[in-house]
Amino acid sequence: MLKTDQLSLTHIVTQEEGMIVSDMDGEKVMLHIERGSYFNLGEVGGVIWDMIKTPTGVKDVVLSLLEQFEVDEKTCEEQVIDFLNQLEKQNLIKVV
């Protein structure tokens, strides 16, 4: 697993193993089994989580979200990178 200081559009990310994930009222929630930590990814975070089930480029995540949601590209890129950085800091995703 590669640990980065900051993800970019050129990185490829995927889910880390060891989570129990469920949908609750349109939002994705998960429990990290080993740590017993609970996370609420929200609606869009859940969409991203589903996209990175297999190794996926950050740029591909952004392009997919641009098709699904009404958001400008710069804002989408910034928010996706910020969200993925938060997931990486919590060891919920890995950079491959």
MODELLER restraints for C-alpha pairs under 7 A, 6 or more apart:
rsr = mdl.restraints
at = mdl.atoms
rsr.add(forms.Gaussian(group=physical.xy_distance, feature=features.Distance(at['CA:1:A'], at['CA:94:A']), mean=5.98, stdev=0.5))
rsr.add(forms.Gaussian(group=physical.xy_distance, feature=features.Distance(at['CA:1:A'], at['CA:95:A']), mean=6.16, stdev=0.5))
rsr.add(forms.Gaussian(group=physical.xy_distance, feature=features.Distance(at['CA:1:A'], at['CA:96:A']), mean=6.30, stdev=0.5))
rsr.add(forms.Gaussian(group=physical.xy_distance, feature=features.Distance(at['CA:2:A'], at['CA:94:A']), mean=6.93, stdev=0.5))
rsr.add(forms.Gaussian(group=physical.xy_distance, feature=features.Distance(at['CA:2:A'], at['CA:95:A']), mean=5.35, stdev=0.5))
rsr.add(forms.Gaussian(group=physical.xy_distance, feature=features.Distance(at['CA:2:A'], at['CA:96:A']), mean=6.32, stdev=0.5))
rsr.add(forms.Gaussian(group=physical.xy_distance, feature=features.Distance(at['CA:3:A'], at['CA:95:A']), mean=6.82, stdev=0.5))
rsr.add(forms.Gaussian(group=physical.xy_distance, feature=features.Distance(at['CA:6:A'], at['CA:85:A']), mean=6.64, stdev=0.5))
rsr.add(forms.Gaussian(group=physical.xy_distance, feature=features.Distance(at['CA:7:A'], at['CA:81:A']), mean=6.22, stdev=0.5))
rsr.add(forms.Gaussian(group=physical.xy_distance, feature=features.Distance(at['CA:7:A'], at['CA:85:A']), mean=6.30, stdev=0.5))
rsr.add(forms.Gaussian(group=physical.xy_distance, feature=features.Distance(at['CA:8:A'], at['CA:81:A']), mean=6.62, stdev=0.5))
rsr.add(forms.Gaussian(group=physical.xy_distance, feature=features.Distance(at['CA:9:A'], at['CA:58:A']), mean=4.91, stdev=0.5))
rsr.add(forms.Gaussian(group=physical.xy_distance, feature=features.Distance(at['CA:9:A'], at['CA:59:A']), mean=4.74, stdev=0.5))
rsr.add(forms.Gaussian(group=physical.xy_distance, feature=features.Distance(at['CA:10:A'], at['CA:57:A']), mean=6.63, stdev=0.5))
rsr.add(forms.Gaussian(group=physical.xy_distance, feature=features.Distance(at['CA:10:A'], at['CA:58:A']), mean=6.44, stdev=0.5))
rsr.add(forms.Gaussian(group=physical.xy_distance, feature=features.Distance(at['CA:10:A'], at['CA:59:A']), mean=6.59, stdev=0.5))
rsr.add(forms.Gaussian(group=physical.xy_distance, feature=features.Distance(at['CA:11:A'], at['CA:57:A']), mean=5.81, stdev=0.5))
rsr.add(forms.Gaussian(group=physical.xy_distance, feature=features.Distance(at['CA:11:A'], at['CA:58:A']), mean=5.85, stdev=0.5))
rsr.add(forms.Gaussian(group=physical.xy_distance, feature=features.Distance(at['CA:11:A'], at['CA:95:A']), mean=6.87, stdev=0.5))
rsr.add(forms.Gaussian(group=physical.xy_distance, feature=features.Distance(at['CA:12:A'], at['CA:55:A']), mean=6.06, stdev=0.5))
rsr.add(forms.Gaussian(group=physical.xy_distance, feature=features.Distance(at['CA:12:A'], at['CA:56:A']), mean=5.21, stdev=0.5))
rsr.add(forms.Gaussian(group=physical.xy_distance, feature=features.Distance(at['CA:12:A'], at['CA:57:A']), mean=4.16, stdev=0.5))
rsr.add(forms.Gaussian(group=physical.xy_distance, feature=features.Distance(at['CA:12:A'], at['CA:58:A']), mean=5.91, stdev=0.5))
rsr.add(forms.Gaussian(group=physical.xy_distance, feature=features.Distance(at['CA:12:A'], at['CA:95:A']), mean=5.76, stdev=0.5))
rsr.add(forms.Gaussian(group=physical.xy_distance, feature=features.Distance(at['CA:12:A'], at['CA:96:A']), mean=5.60, stdev=0.5))
rsr.add(forms.Gaussian(group=physical.xy_distance, feature=features.Distance(at['CA:13:A'], at['CA:52:A']), mean=6.56, stdev=0.5))
rsr.add(forms.Gaussian(group=physical.xy_distance, feature=features.Distance(at['CA:13:A'], at['CA:55:A']), mean=5.34, stdev=0.5))
rsr.add(forms.Gaussian(group=physical.xy_distance, feature=features.Distance(at['CA:13:A'], at['CA:56:A']), mean=5.52, stdev=0.5))
rsr.add(forms.Gaussian(group=physical.xy_distance, feature=features.Distance(at['CA:13:A'], at['CA:57:A']), mean=6.31, stdev=0.5))
rsr.add(forms.Gaussian(group=physical.xy_distance, feature=features.Distance(at['CA:13:A'], at['CA:58:A']), mean=6.90, stdev=0.5))
rsr.add(forms.Gaussian(group=physical.xy_distance, feature=features.Distance(at['CA:13:A'], at['CA:93:A']), mean=6.63, stdev=0.5))
rsr.add(forms.Gaussian(group=physical.xy_distance, feature=features.Distance(at['CA:13:A'], at['CA:94:A']), mean=5.63, stdev=0.5))
rsr.add(forms.Gaussian(group=physical.xy_distance, feature=features.Distance(at['CA:13:A'], at['CA:95:A']), mean=4.48, stdev=0.5))
rsr.add(forms.Gaussian(group=physical.xy_distance, feature=features.Distance(at['CA:13:A'], at['CA:96:A']), mean=5.84, stdev=0.5))
rsr.add(forms.Gaussian(group=physical.xy_distance, feature=features.Distance(at['CA:14:A'], at['CA:52:A']), mean=4.79, stdev=0.5))
rsr.add(forms.Gaussian(group=physical.xy_distance, feature=features.Distance(at['CA:14:A'], at['CA:53:A']), mean=5.91, stdev=0.5))
rsr.add(forms.Gaussian(group=physical.xy_distance, feature=features.Distance(at['CA:14:A'], at['CA:54:A']), mean=5.53, stdev=0.5))
rsr.add(forms.Gaussian(group=physical.xy_distance, feature=features.Distance(at['CA:14:A'], at['CA:55:A']), mean=4.55, stdev=0.5))
rsr.add(forms.Gaussian(group=physical.xy_distance, feature=features.Distance(at['CA:14:A'], at['CA:56:A']), mean=6.36, stdev=0.5))
rsr.add(forms.Gaussian(group=physical.xy_distance, feature=features.Distance(at['CA:14:A'], at['CA:93:A']), mean=5.56, stdev=0.5))
rsr.add(forms.Gaussian(group=physical.xy_distance, feature=features.Distance(at['CA:14:A'], at['CA:94:A']), mean=5.56, stdev=0.5))
rsr.add(forms.Gaussian(group=physical.xy_distance, feature=features.Distance(at['CA:14:A'], at['CA:95:A']), mean=6.62, stdev=0.5))
rsr.add(forms.Gaussian(group=physical.xy_distance, feature=features.Distance(at['CA:15:A'], at['CA:52:A']), mean=5.94, stdev=0.5))
rsr.add(forms.Gaussian(group=physical.xy_distance, feature=features.Distance(at['CA:15:A'], at['CA:53:A']), mean=5.62, stdev=0.5))
rsr.add(forms.Gaussian(group=physical.xy_distance, feature=features.Distance(at['CA:15:A'], at['CA:92:A']), mean=6.35, stdev=0.5))
rsr.add(forms.Gaussian(group=physical.xy_distance, feature=features.Distance(at['CA:15:A'], at['CA:93:A']), mean=4.44, stdev=0.5))
rsr.add(forms.Gaussian(group=physical.xy_distance, feature=features.Distance(at['CA:15:A'], at['CA:94:A']), mean=6.31, stdev=0.5))
rsr.add(forms.Gaussian(group=physical.xy_distance, feature=features.Distance(at['CA:16:A'], at['CA:92:A']), mean=5.15, stdev=0.5))
rsr.add(forms.Gaussian(group=physical.xy_distance, feature=features.Distance(at['CA:16:A'], at['CA:93:A']), mean=4.56, stdev=0.5))
rsr.add(forms.Gaussian(group=physical.xy_distance, feature=features.Distance(at['CA:16:A'], at['CA:94:A']), mean=5.85, stdev=0.5))
rsr.add(forms.Gaussian(group=physical.xy_distance, feature=features.Distance(at['CA:18:A'], at['CA:32:A']), mean=6.09, stdev=0.5))
rsr.add(forms.Gaussian(group=physical.xy_distance, feature=features.Distance(at['CA:18:A'], at['CA:33:A']), mean=5.74, stdev=0.5))
rsr.add(forms.Gaussian(group=physical.xy_distance, feature=features.Distance(at['CA:19:A'], at['CA:30:A']), mean=6.27, stdev=0.5))
rsr.add(forms.Gaussian(group=physical.xy_distance, feature=features.Distance(at['CA:19:A'], at['CA:31:A']), mean=5.50, stdev=0.5))
rsr.add(forms.Gaussian(group=physical.xy_distance, feature=features.Distance(at['CA:19:A'], at['CA:32:A']), mean=4.60, stdev=0.5))
rsr.add(forms.Gaussian(group=physical.xy_distance, feature=features.Distance(at['CA:19:A'], at['CA:33:A']), mean=5.74, stdev=0.5))
rsr.add(forms.Gaussian(group=physical.xy_distance, feature=features.Distance(at['CA:20:A'], at['CA:30:A']), mean=5.37, stdev=0.5))
rsr.add(forms.Gaussian(group=physical.xy_distance, feature=features.Distance(at['CA:20:A'], at['CA:31:A']), mean=5.15, stdev=0.5))
rsr.add(forms.Gaussian(group=physical.xy_distance, feature=features.Distance(at['CA:20:A'], at['CA:32:A']), mean=6.58, stdev=0.5))
rsr.add(forms.Gaussian(group=physical.xy_distance, feature=features.Distance(at['CA:20:A'], at['CA:33:A']), mean=6.94, stdev=0.5))
rsr.add(forms.Gaussian(group=physical.xy_distance, feature=features.Distance(at['CA:21:A'], at['CA:28:A']), mean=6.96, stdev=0.5))
rsr.add(forms.Gaussian(group=physical.xy_distance, feature=features.Distance(at['CA:21:A'], at['CA:29:A']), mean=5.79, stdev=0.5))
rsr.add(forms.Gaussian(group=physical.xy_distance, feature=features.Distance(at['CA:21:A'], at['CA:30:A']), mean=4.22, stdev=0.5))
rsr.add(forms.Gaussian(group=physical.xy_distance, feature=features.Distance(at['CA:21:A'], at['CA:31:A']), mean=6.55, stdev=0.5))
rsr.add(forms.Gaussian(group=physical.xy_distance, feature=features.Distance(at['CA:22:A'], at['CA:28:A']), mean=5.86, stdev=0.5))
rsr.add(forms.Gaussian(group=physical.xy_distance, feature=features.Distance(at['CA:22:A'], at['CA:29:A']), mean=5.44, stdev=0.5))
rsr.add(forms.Gaussian(group=physical.xy_distance, feature=features.Distance(at['CA:22:A'], at['CA:30:A']), mean=6.15, stdev=0.5))
rsr.add(forms.Gaussian(group=physical.xy_distance, feature=features.Distance(at['CA:23:A'], at['CA:29:A']), mean=6.21, stdev=0.5))
rsr.add(forms.Gaussian(group=physical.xy_distance, feature=features.Distance(at['CA:26:A'], at['CA:43:A']), mean=5.97, stdev=0.5))
rsr.add(forms.Gaussian(group=physical.xy_distance, feature=features.Distance(at['CA:27:A'], at['CA:41:A']), mean=6.73, stdev=0.5))
rsr.add(forms.Gaussian(group=physical.xy_distance, feature=features.Distance(at['CA:27:A'], at['CA:42:A']), mean=4.49, stdev=0.5))
rsr.add(forms.Gaussian(group=physical.xy_distance, feature=features.Distance(at['CA:27:A'], at['CA:43:A']), mean=4.43, stdev=0.5))
rsr.add(forms.Gaussian(group=physical.xy_distance, feature=features.Distance(at['CA:27:A'], at['CA:46:A']), mean=6.39, stdev=0.5))
rsr.add(forms.Gaussian(group=physical.xy_distance, feature=features.Distance(at['CA:28:A'], at['CA:40:A']), mean=6.12, stdev=0.5))
rsr.add(forms.Gaussian(group=physical.xy_distance, feature=features.Distance(at['CA:28:A'], at['CA:41:A']), mean=5.32, stdev=0.5))
rsr.add(forms.Gaussian(group=physical.xy_distance, feature=features.Distance(at['CA:28:A'], at['CA:42:A']), mean=5.53, stdev=0.5))
rsr.add(forms.Gaussian(group=physical.xy_distance, feature=features.Distance(at['CA:28:A'], at['CA:43:A']), mean=6.29, stdev=0.5))
rsr.add(forms.Gaussian(group=physical.xy_distance, feature=features.Distance(at['CA:28:A'], at['CA:46:A']), mean=4.75, stdev=0.5))
rsr.add(forms.Gaussian(group=physical.xy_distance, feature=features.Distance(at['CA:29:A'], at['CA:39:A']), mean=5.66, stdev=0.5))
rsr.add(forms.Gaussian(group=physical.xy_distance, feature=features.Distance(at['CA:29:A'], at['CA:40:A']), mean=4.37, stdev=0.5))
rsr.add(forms.Gaussian(group=physical.xy_distance, feature=features.Distance(at['CA:29:A'], at['CA:41:A']), mean=5.82, stdev=0.5))
rsr.add(forms.Gaussian(group=physical.xy_distance, feature=features.Distance(at['CA:30:A'], at['CA:38:A']), mean=5.82, stdev=0.5))
rsr.add(forms.Gaussian(group=physical.xy_distance, feature=features.Distance(at['CA:30:A'], at['CA:39:A']), mean=5.27, stdev=0.5))
rsr.add(forms.Gaussian(group=physical.xy_distance, feature=features.Distance(at['CA:30:A'], at['CA:40:A']), mean=6.50, stdev=0.5))
rsr.add(forms.Gaussian(group=physical.xy_distance, feature=features.Distance(at['CA:31:A'], at['CA:37:A']), mean=5.62, stdev=0.5))
rsr.add(forms.Gaussian(group=physical.xy_distance, feature=features.Distance(at['CA:31:A'], at['CA:38:A']), mean=4.55, stdev=0.5))
rsr.add(forms.Gaussian(group=physical.xy_distance, feature=features.Distance(at['CA:31:A'], at['CA:39:A']), mean=6.34, stdev=0.5))
rsr.add(forms.Gaussian(group=physical.xy_distance, feature=features.Distance(at['CA:32:A'], at['CA:38:A']), mean=6.44, stdev=0.5))
rsr.add(forms.Gaussian(group=physical.xy_distance, feature=features.Distance(at['CA:48:A'], at['CA:61:A']), mean=6.87, stdev=0.5))
rsr.add(forms.Gaussian(group=physical.xy_distance, feature=features.Distance(at['CA:51:A'], at['CA:61:A']), mean=6.97, stdev=0.5))
rsr.add(forms.Gaussian(group=physical.xy_distance, feature=features.Distance(at['CA:62:A'], at['CA:76:A']), mean=6.34, stdev=0.5))
rsr.add(forms.Gaussian(group=physical.xy_distance, feature=features.Distance(at['CA:62:A'], at['CA:77:A']), mean=5.99, stdev=0.5))
rsr.add(forms.Gaussian(group=physical.xy_distance, feature=features.Distance(at['CA:62:A'], at['CA:80:A']), mean=6.81, stdev=0.5))
rsr.add(forms.Gaussian(group=physical.xy_distance, feature=features.Distance(at['CA:66:A'], at['CA:73:A']), mean=6.84, stdev=0.5))
rsr.add(forms.Gaussian(group=physical.xy_distance, feature=features.Distance(at['CA:87:A'], at['CA:93:A']), mean=5.91, stdev=0.5))
rsr.add(forms.Gaussian(group=physical.xy_distance, feature=features.Distance(at['CA:88:A'], at['CA:94:A']), mean=6.46, stdev=0.5))
